[in-house]
Amino acid sequence: MTGGFDREQVLSMARALSDLLEAARNDLTSGPPSAVLQRMSDHLGADARTASIIGHHWQPWEHVSVHRGVQAHLAAASPTARWMGLPGGTMRMHTDLPTLLHMDKGTQVSNADYLLLPCSPTETQEVVSFGLICTAGQDGTPVVLALREVQLMGPSFISVEVLAIDRADAASLLAHLTKLIVDHDALRGQVLSFAVNEHQGNQLVSFLPRPGVLAGEVVLPADVLPAIEKHVAGPAEQAARLRDLGIHLKRGLLLHGPPGTGKTHTVRYLLGRLADSTVVVLTGQGLMFIEQAAALARKLAPSLVVVEDVDLIAQDRGFSPLGNPALFSLLDAMDGVAADADVTFILTTNRVEVLEEALTQRPGRIDLAVEIPRPDAAGRRRLIELYGGRARLTAELEPVIAATEGATASAIKELMRRAVLRAIEADPDADPPMVDDAVLTTVVAEFAAEAQSLSRALLGAAGESTREPSPMGPGGPEGFITAGVQPARWPGRMPAVYSDFPPGGYDPGSFGAGDPGGLDEGGC
């Protein structure tokens, strides 16, 4: 017995189903071929329904690259050929090509379907989303190509299928097309960001503008930026020589420090510095796509994989009794890149102390860890001058520098934005606006008071000091402020879990596609 049926009943039902499918197949293949099938058969010199079909698929974000590679072959093999379509609407995505060809009964050749897809931060390109075309292989053998979006089971993909009477001819052309697609990859040299597409949770890759941050706009202690550049850019500039000498190229960099000190801003400088490298940025929900990002980086080297706030996926596995699957994906992705691949992993975090030691203490994953500190007095002066923009800065800076001790670069940027705005309001006709002592002193006092008020509210101090002053500075050993700091002076460091900004203040931004400027943390 099987599910309430005896063996004979089951066999009888199976035979009936088989007969039904055979009858359906015969019905579909009987009668005159469709207009599309007839054109394909005439081109191949035999019934297209008997042709061998060999296909390969690519990820959805490679659609433009696939189209460009196929078009490169068509331009050489059959420049006058035209794409054809098939009826069926969206159901064609969920049906294999042989079934589509058998089902087609159209008496006229329909047009192919097209999509308009981005191919850079500012450009789009029309690509075939469903089409068939009669062309030839490299040796002139007649073949038919199919380029289409497919979703049979699971996520969608882009498929190229080659139909030929001889299977070897189809395989040969498909191998050639695969190489052309790599040669015409639209993602190479771009800055890319993974995100989540709400449509069935599929991955979505967005193009971001490449930052143009200059070295003079990166305000760090004197020896920090040169060390970072040497680690990241040095091997890239000597890649061929290092490979010849058998020296590994893959490298990892960890930038850590308080929020707003300039980790992301430093990364933005590196992306502009290595203008020919492909960049894959992961942040927020995009962190789940580390495996796909590493695969892209391997294929499109020289490349950089930027993982923002890596602590979100790389906490010490001891934090969870079930382990950390995302951490394992990150480690596997980093280990999966060949040593001679010119790929750099750049990781940033505000909480270096929680990172898994398998990531931070194993050479080959993280080779250099650099702290991006809060700016010192000299750094604060440079930041004030930098973020004053083209405004005329006449204020005495020493009191402001002293008052902003403990402030982050992003906070100083917001401070100067407010100062310039106040200067414009004070004298709308001034060009450039003048930031004098009165303007800057007022803005510093207001900004410090707002930040201190927020800090007291967060700490529940209600106007009373919650902690004795520490010899380690106004923030104390854990970065908590004291409530007794004078309003004219910066309120010191805040807990790492809190923002550096007052309510409604400056949002430092992120790598996310929603940031029109792209890649802007707001610090240096």
LINGI-V274742 format. One line per field, one symbol per residue. ss: DSSP state (@ for helix, = for strand, . for the rest). phi: phi as a letter, one per 30 degrees, with the letter a starting at -180 (. if undefined). burial: + if it has 16 or more other ideal C-beta (glycine too) atoms within 10 Angstrom, else -. Layout:
# LINGI-V274742
ss: ???
phi: ???
burial: ???
This chain:
# LINGI-V274742
ss: .=..=.@@@@@@@@@@@@@@@@@@@@@@@.....@@@@@@@@@@...@@@.=======.@@@@@@@@@@@@@@@@@@......==...@@@@@@..@@@@@@@......=..======.....=============.....=========......========..@@@@@@@@@@@@@@@@@.......======......======......@@@......@@@@@@@@@@@@@@.@@@@@@......======......@@@@@@@@@@@....=====.@@@@@@@@@@@@@@@@...=====..@@@..=.@@@.....@@@@@@@@@@@.......=======..@@@=.@@@@.......====.....@@@@@@@@@@@....==....@@@@@@.....@@@@@@@@@@@@@@@@@@.......==.@@@@@@@@@@@@@@@@@@@@@@@..........=..=...................................................
phi: .bijcdddddddddddddddddddddddcdidddddddddddddiadddcddbbbbbbdedcedddedddddddddcadcdbdcbbdkiddddcbddeddddddbdcbdcddcbbcbdbadbbbbdbdcaabbdbbddcjddbbcbbadbbdbiddacccbccadceddddddddddedddddcddddiccbbdbcdddhiddbccccdddbddedcccbeecddedddddcdedddceddddddicdceabbccblddidkdddddedddddcdcddbccbahddddcddddddddddcedabcccdhdddbbdedddbdcibeddddddddddddddcddbccccbacbddcddddddcbejcccbcbdcddddddddddddddddicddccdddedddddcejddddddddedddddddddddbdddbddccceddddddddddddddddddddddidhicdcadecddkddidciddcdcddedcedidceedcddcdeiddcdiadddddddihcdicc
burial: --------------------------------+++++-+++-++---+--+-++++-+++++++++++++--++--++----++++-+---++---+--+++++-------++---++++------+++++++++++---++++++++++-----++++++++++---++-+++-++--++--++++++++++++------+++++++-++-+---++++---++--++-++--++--+--+------+++++++++++++++++++++++-++--++++++++-+++++-+++++++-++++++++++++-++++-------+--+-+++-++--+---++++++++++++--++--++----+++-++-++++---++++++-+++--+-+-+-+--++-++++++++++++++++++-+++--------++++--+++-++--++-+++-+++--+-+-----+------+++--+++++-+-+-++++++---+++++--++-++++++-+--+++++++
